[in-house]
């Protein structure tokens, strides 16, 4: 567990493939969202997890529990219409490690980058490198749950 | 995991205290419900669990994962307005073991009994003992999630 402090940005210029490495393919499905709580299942080559995120804004409570693959697959059909898939790359940046996600499926071509911090001060102090795009940390349309349910926001600003 | 096959009844006449034993006190809070999926946290003296139930009717997929108490308590505030507490007693009945729940808090005085089965045939064959009341297995107002959110159904039939 703990408190997850992170910022999320669009990607203005994706890093070169050499900087990205091969990445890890995830598929994740949203089991249920209500109030400020979201419960999802993530299936990756290395295993499967149930993740519960609760709270809003920069700092959220996050509980992540490993789940046997067979159980994750039994839950998967119940996430229809609330799914996404992506390849996650970990890229070092000044002030931390960026998780650069290239989405597939219905969101093919979309890139998003997240950086996790130890403290809210670190998060506030972070200066995004030039390849980062708009800061969407507090934009509810850019949560993964929203992307999985409604797709990419159709707005001129982003 | 597995598929949970159970029937739920009201209680016409609660068993005598000697037949009930001391029971186990649970509190459970509903983290999120969406579509046919429900995700809850249960905190008992012996530990805490995250449970995900998916699907409708007699047979549902159920995934139960132990969660450290500290993490369960961190999620608990996010279940406000979607909670219940009960004392659960296990009582042998012909055809299985009945889980007899006496609710507390806002639902004080309510009794419900559930019986779990190996197969749907066993469930269909089950003859409830005389102390059981109405069969509410398929009544959405009598799920624990509904009781936690909306309280006891205010209807003459039950």
Boltz contact constraints between the chains, C-beta under 6 A:
constraints:
  - contact:
      token1: [A, 1]
      token2: [B, 71]
      max_distance: 6.0
  - contact:
      token1: [A, 31]
      token2: [B, 37]
      max_distance: 6.0
  - contact:
      token1: [A, 31]
      token2: [B, 39]
      max_distance: 6.0
  - contact:
      token1: [A, 32]
      token2: [B, 32]
      max_distance: 6.0
  - contact:
      token1: [A, 32]
      token2: [B, 33]
      max_distance: 6.0
  - contact:
      token1: [A, 32]
      token2: [B, 34]
      max_distance: 6.0
  - contact:
      token1: [A, 32]
      token2: [B, 37]
      max_distance: 6.0
  - contact:
      token1: [A, 32]
      token2: [B, 39]
      max_distance: 6.0
  - contact:
      token1: [A, 33]
      token2: [B, 32]
      max_distance: 6.0
  - contact:
      token1: [A, 33]
      token2: [B, 34]
      max_distance: 6.0
  - contact:
      token1: [A, 34]
      token2: [B, 32]
      max_distance: 6.0
  - contact:
      token1: [A, 34]
      token2: [B, 33]
      max_distance: 6.0
  - contact:
      token1: [A, 37]
      token2: [B, 31]
      max_distance: 6.0
  - contact:
      token1: [A, 37]
      token2: [B, 32]
      max_distance: 6.0
  - contact:
      token1: [A, 37]
      token2: [B, 78]
      max_distance: 6.0
  - contact:
      token1: [A, 39]
      token2: [B, 31]
      max_distance: 6.0
  - contact:
      token1: [A, 39]
      token2: [B, 32]
      max_distance: 6.0
  - contact:
      token1: [A, 39]
      token2: [B, 39]
      max_distance: 6.0
  - contact:
      token1: [A, 54]
      token2: [B, 75]
      max_distance: 6.0
  - contact:
      token1: [A, 54]
      token2: [B, 78]
      max_distance: 6.0
  - contact:
      token1: [A, 61]
      token2: [B, 74]
      max_distance: 6.0
  - contact:
      token1: [A, 63]
      token2: [B, 71]
      max_distance: 6.0
  - contact:
      token1: [A, 65]
      token2: [B, 65]
      max_distance: 6.0
  - contact:
      token1: [A, 71]
      token2: [B, 1]
      max_distance: 6.0
  - contact:
      token1: [A, 71]
      token2: [B, 63]
      max_distance: 6.0
  - contact:
      token1: [A, 74]
      token2: [B, 61]
      max_distance: 6.0
  - contact:
      token1: [A, 75]
      token2: [B, 54]
      max_distance: 6.0
  - contact:
      token1: [A, 78]
      token2: [B, 37]
      max_distance: 6.0
  - contact:
      token1: [A, 78]
      token2: [B, 54]
      max_distance: 6.0
